[in-house]
Amino acid sequence: MWQVEQDINPDNCNNCGFANRTSFVGLKGEDWGRLVVGRYDLYWTSHLAALDKHVVQAGVAGMILSVFGTYGGYTPLGKSSATTSLMGGRAINVVRYDTPRVNGLAGSLNYSTSEQKTGNGSPSAVQVELDYKDGPVIANLSYLHANSSNGSLTNTGGVASEPGMSADAVKFVGSYTFSQGTVLGLGGESLRTHYSEGNVSRMAYGMHLGQELTPHTYVGMTYGRAGNVSSSIAGSATTDKTDAHFLSLLTTYNFTKRTMVYAEYARIFNSANAGYYFVSTGNLNATAAMLKARAPIR
């Protein structure tokens, strides 16, 4: 088996290499599972089925990733890149094994390494994931450890920004679809970045509530909250008012299996010292300073 996924941007293509998105080769058997090698998404997409399924099919501004997987721009004093803009990502040099699904439960083990060593180490990442899908129930538990890395794996094997730096992330999400078409999804996440001087961490939570009004029409709301950053690094930047709230309202209408229209409203409410932003809106993103000024929570 194989897959080649390619980004095409004829206007301003900054990453135009061949197979620049999820691309791999591998083997698959009904009895033993699947083994692939190549470029693969680690960690950051593991929650999609439970919290962002309908958003991914429509507008991506309303993804819970606006507050999941990131510290909202927080950087401890004296550190060049203490935290990551998005934990995980489309990593290179991935070896991935997926178990067969038994009674709705499946698992995966992933290993990724960078192309070369850096002055601060040899970046690598390990991810373990459990996934459950059976009827109306969806659940996912994912754990990522990034060694010699700030946890951002997109198009690299990790970025070793500081000597001895590493990152851990764990995320659990689940959803239930009731017989009348109501969808309830809940999730939580813990991030921790390790330094020789101490640790930086934060918790985040999310909820999705939706309703299938007709076989073609869906409406939903997503709420997320990133808590205040905690830091044990002496003399570091303040962690007070580094929390943020996120809200998205979405409606979709499917004309056919291939044709859909949607309307979406999404907003981030940053506290005074937070800089969370929409993770997938390209040029719509503003700087952290502009976001703080426009949508603070006091």
C-alpha positions as CSV (number, residue, x, y, z in Angstrom):
1,M,0.0,0.0,0.0
2,W,1.1,3.6,-0.6
3,Q,-0.1,7.2,-0.5
4,V,1.2,10.4,-1.9
5,E,-0.5,13.6,-0.7
6,Q,0.6,16.9,-2.3
7,D,0.1,20.6,-1.5
8,I,-0.5,22.7,-4.6
9,N,-0.4,26.5,-4.2
10,P,0.2,28.2,-7.6
11,D,0.2,31.7,-6.1
12,N,2.8,31.6,-3.3
13,C,4.2,28.1,-2.7
14,N,6.8,28.0,0.1
15,N,6.8,24.3,0.5
16,C,6.5,22.8,-2.9
17,G,8.6,19.6,-2.6
18,F,7.1,16.4,-3.9
19,A,4.9,14.4,-1.4
20,N,5.1,17.3,1.1
21,R,2.0,16.2,3.0
22,T,1.2,12.7,4.5
23,S,2.9,10.3,2.2
24,F,4.1,6.8,2.9
25,V,4.6,3.2,1.7
26,G,3.8,0.1,3.7
27,L,2.2,-3.3,4.2
28,K,-1.2,-4.3,5.5
29,G,-2.8,-7.5,6.6
30,E,-6.2,-8.3,8.1
31,D,-4.7,-10.5,10.8
32,W,-1.6,-8.5,11.9
33,G,-2.4,-4.8,11.1
34,R,-0.4,-2.2,9.2
35,L,3.2,-1.1,9.0
36,V,4.1,2.1,7.1
37,V,7.1,4.4,6.7
38,G,7.3,8.0,5.5
39,R,5.8,11.4,6.4
40,Y,2.9,11.0,8.8
41,D,0.7,13.1,11.2
42,L,1.6,12.6,14.8
43,Y,-0.5,13.6,17.8
44,W,-2.2,16.8,16.6
45,T,-4.9,15.1,14.5
46,S,-5.6,12.3,16.9
47,H,-8.7,14.0,18.4
48,L,-10.5,14.9,15.1
49,A,-13.1,12.1,15.1
50,A,-14.4,13.1,18.5
51,L,-14.2,16.9,18.5
52,D,-13.4,18.3,15.0
53,K,-15.0,15.9,12.6
54,H,-17.6,18.3,11.2
55,V,-15.3,21.3,11.4
56,V,-12.7,19.5,9.2
57,Q,-15.4,18.8,6.6
58,A,-16.3,22.5,6.6
59,G,-14.3,25.5,7.7
60,V,-11.1,24.9,9.6
61,A,-11.0,28.2,11.6
62,G,-13.2,26.6,14.3
63,M,-10.9,23.8,15.2
64,I,-10.2,23.1,18.9
65,L,-6.5,23.2,17.9
66,S,-6.8,26.9,18.4
67,V,-6.3,26.1,22.2
68,F,-5.1,22.5,22.1
69,G,-1.5,21.7,21.4
70,T,-0.1,25.1,22.1
71,Y,0.9,27.5,24.9
72,G,-0.4,30.6,23.2
73,G,3.0,32.1,22.5
74,Y,4.3,31.9,26.1
75,T,8.2,31.9,26.3
76,P,10.1,31.8,29.6
77,L,12.5,34.6,30.2
78,G,15.9,34.1,28.5
79,K,14.7,31.3,26.3
80,S,14.6,31.6,22.5
81,S,11.8,29.1,21.9
82,A,10.6,27.5,25.1
83,T,7.2,26.3,23.9
84,T,5.7,25.2,20.6
85,S,3.2,26.8,18.3
86,L,1.6,23.4,17.7
87,M,2.5,20.1,19.4
88,G,3.2,17.3,17.0
89,G,2.6,17.8,13.3
90,R,3.4,16.1,10.0
91,A,6.6,14.5,11.0
92,I,9.3,13.0,8.7
93,N,11.1,9.7,9.0
94,V,8.1,8.0,10.7
95,V,7.8,4.3,11.3
96,R,4.2,3.5,12.3
97,Y,2.5,0.3,13.3
98,D,-1.3,0.0,13.6
99,T,-2.9,-3.0,15.3
100,P,-6.0,-4.6,13.9
101,R,-9.2,-3.3,15.3
102,V,-10.7,-5.8,17.8
103,N,-14.1,-5.1,19.3
104,G,-13.8,-1.5,18.3
105,L,-10.3,-1.0,19.9
106,A,-7.1,-0.3,18.0
107,G,-3.7,1.0,18.8
108,S,-0.6,2.5,17.1
109,L,3.0,3.0,17.9
110,N,5.0,5.7,16.1
111,Y,8.7,6.7,16.0
112,S,10.1,9.7,14.1
113,T,13.6,11.1,13.9
114,S,15.2,14.1,12.3
115,E,17.4,14.0,9.2
116,Q,20.5,15.1,11.1
117,K,21.7,16.0,14.6
118,T,21.7,19.6,15.8
119,G,24.1,21.4,18.1
120,N,21.6,20.7,21.0
121,G,21.0,17.0,20.4
122,S,19.4,14.5,18.0
123,P,15.6,15.2,17.8
124,S,13.2,12.3,17.9
125,A,9.7,11.6,18.9
126,V,7.6,8.6,20.1
127,Q,3.8,8.5,20.1
128,V,1.5,5.8,21.5
129,E,-2.2,6.0,20.7
130,L,-5.3,4.0,21.6
131,D,-8.5,4.5,19.5
132,Y,-12.0,3.1,20.1
133,K,-14.9,3.3,17.6
134,D,-18.0,1.2,18.2
135,G,-21.4,2.4,17.1
136,P,-22.2,5.8,18.7
137,V,-19.0,5.8,20.9
138,I,-15.7,7.3,19.8
139,A,-12.7,7.7,22.1
140,N,-9.0,8.4,21.7
141,L,-6.0,8.6,24.0
142,S,-2.7,9.8,22.6
143,Y,0.7,10.4,24.3
144,L,3.7,12.1,22.6
145,H,7.3,12.4,23.9
146,A,9.6,14.6,21.9
147,N,13.3,14.3,22.8
148,S,15.8,17.1,22.1
149,S,12.8,19.0,20.7
150,N,10.2,21.6,21.6
151,G,7.5,19.2,20.4
152,S,6.8,20.9,17.1
153,L,7.3,18.1,14.5
154,T,5.8,19.7,11.4
155,N,8.0,18.8,8.4
156,T,10.9,18.1,10.7
157,G,12.0,15.5,13.2
158,G,11.8,18.1,15.9
159,V,13.5,21.4,16.8
160,A,16.1,21.3,19.5
161,S,15.9,25.0,20.5
162,E,17.7,24.6,23.9
163,P,20.2,22.1,25.3
164,G,18.4,19.2,27.1
165,M,15.0,20.3,25.9
166,S,12.1,17.8,25.7
167,A,8.3,17.8,25.6
168,D,5.5,15.6,26.7
169,A,1.8,15.8,25.6
170,V,-1.2,13.7,26.5
171,K,-4.7,14.1,25.2
172,F,-8.0,12.2,25.8
173,V,-11.2,12.9,23.8
174,G,-14.5,11.1,23.5
175,S,-17.9,11.6,21.9
176,Y,-21.3,10.0,21.9
177,T,-24.0,10.2,19.2
178,F,-27.5,9.8,20.6
179,S,-30.2,8.1,18.7
180,Q,-31.9,11.4,17.9
181,G,-28.8,12.8,16.2
182,T,-27.3,14.8,19.1
183,V,-23.5,14.7,19.3
184,L,-21.7,15.3,22.6
185,G,-17.9,15.5,22.6
186,L,-15.5,16.2,25.5
187,G,-11.7,16.3,25.7
188,G,-8.8,17.4,27.8
189,E,-5.0,17.9,27.3
190,S,-1.9,18.3,29.3
191,L,1.4,19.8,27.9
192,R,4.7,19.9,29.6
193,T,8.1,21.2,28.3
194,H,11.2,20.3,30.1
195,Y,14.4,22.4,30.6
196,S,17.5,22.0,32.7
197,E,16.2,25.0,34.8
198,G,12.6,23.7,35.2
199,N,9.3,22.9,33.5
200,V,6.6,24.8,31.6
201,S,3.1,23.3,31.5
202,R,-0.6,24.0,31.0
203,M,-4.0,22.2,30.8
204,A,-6.7,22.7,28.2
205,Y,-10.3,21.4,27.9
206,G,-12.8,21.3,25.0
207,M,-16.5,20.4,24.4
208,H,-18.5,20.0,21.2
209,L,-22.3,19.9,21.1
210,G,-24.1,19.3,17.8
211,Q,-27.4,18.2,16.4
212,E,-28.3,16.6,13.1
213,L,-31.5,18.5,12.2
214,T,-32.1,16.5,9.0
215,P,-30.1,13.9,7.1
216,H,-28.5,16.9,5.3
217,T,-28.3,19.6,8.0
218,Y,-26.0,19.8,11.0
219,V,-25.5,22.5,13.6
220,G,-22.8,22.5,16.3
221,M,-21.0,24.5,18.9
222,T,-17.4,24.1,20.2
223,Y,-16.1,25.6,23.3
224,G,-12.5,25.4,24.5
225,R,-10.4,26.8,27.3
226,A,-6.7,26.9,27.8
227,G,-5.7,27.3,31.4
228,N,-2.9,29.6,32.8
229,V,0.6,28.5,32.0
230,S,2.7,27.2,34.9
231,S,6.4,27.6,35.1
232,S,9.1,26.5,37.6
233,I,11.9,28.4,35.8
234,A,13.1,31.1,38.2
235,G,12.8,34.7,37.1
236,S,10.7,33.7,34.1
237,A,8.0,35.7,32.4
238,T,4.7,36.1,34.2
239,T,2.2,33.3,34.0
240,D,-0.7,35.4,35.2
241,K,-3.5,35.9,32.8
242,T,-2.1,33.5,30.2
243,D,-5.4,31.7,29.7
244,A,-7.8,31.9,26.8
245,H,-11.3,30.9,25.8
246,F,-12.5,29.7,22.4
247,L,-15.9,29.6,20.8
248,S,-17.1,28.3,17.4
249,L,-20.6,28.0,15.9
250,L,-21.1,26.0,12.8
251,T,-23.8,24.9,10.4
252,T,-23.5,22.7,7.4
253,Y,-25.8,21.5,4.6
254,N,-25.0,18.6,2.3
255,F,-26.5,18.7,-1.2
256,T,-24.8,15.5,-2.1
257,K,-21.9,13.3,-0.7
258,R,-19.5,15.6,-2.5
259,T,-21.2,19.1,-2.3
260,M,-21.7,21.0,0.9
261,V,-22.2,24.6,2.0
262,Y,-21.4,25.9,5.5
263,A,-21.5,29.0,7.7
264,E,-19.2,29.4,10.7
265,Y,-18.4,31.9,13.4
266,A,-15.3,31.5,15.5
267,R,-13.7,33.8,18.1
268,I,-10.8,33.6,20.6
269,F,-10.9,35.5,23.8
270,N,-7.3,36.0,25.0
271,S,-6.5,37.2,28.5
272,A,-4.1,40.1,28.9
273,N,-0.9,38.0,28.6
274,A,-2.1,35.3,26.2
275,G,-1.6,35.1,22.4
276,Y,-3.7,32.2,21.1
277,Y,-4.7,32.4,17.4
278,F,-6.6,30.4,14.8
279,V,-4.4,27.5,13.8
280,S,-5.5,27.0,10.2
281,T,-6.6,30.3,8.7
282,G,-3.4,31.4,6.9
283,N,-3.5,35.1,6.2
284,L,-6.4,35.7,8.6
285,N,-4.1,35.2,11.6
286,A,-3.1,38.4,13.4
287,T,-0.1,38.9,15.7
288,A,-0.3,37.9,19.3
289,A,-0.2,41.6,20.3
290,M,-3.1,42.4,18.0
291,L,-5.1,39.5,19.4
292,K,-4.6,40.6,23.0
293,A,-5.7,44.1,22.2
294,R,-8.8,43.0,20.3
295,A,-10.3,40.2,22.5
296,P,-9.1,40.3,26.1
297,I,-10.8,38.7,29.0
298,R,-10.3,40.7,32.2
